[in-house]
Amino acid sequence: MEDKKLYCTECGYKFVPRSKHKRCPYCGKEGSLIKAPTSQDIIDEVAFEDSERLVKENFK
């Protein structure tokens, strides 16, 4: 099972939180943390975008 990482949209720092965070522990920016995408999230997004493109090209 993959650890749930958080990602700072301000500085790019990724970490596994040990407690609830409201600000990045590296740069201190508040409200900049999002769930870091997993490899599967990225694959699913690319596959979805590619399937949408194929539908638009073939069914105009």
ABEGO torsion letter per residue (X at the ends): XBBBBBBBAAAGBBBBBABBBABBAAAGBBGABBBBBBAAAAAAAAAAAAAAAAAAAABX
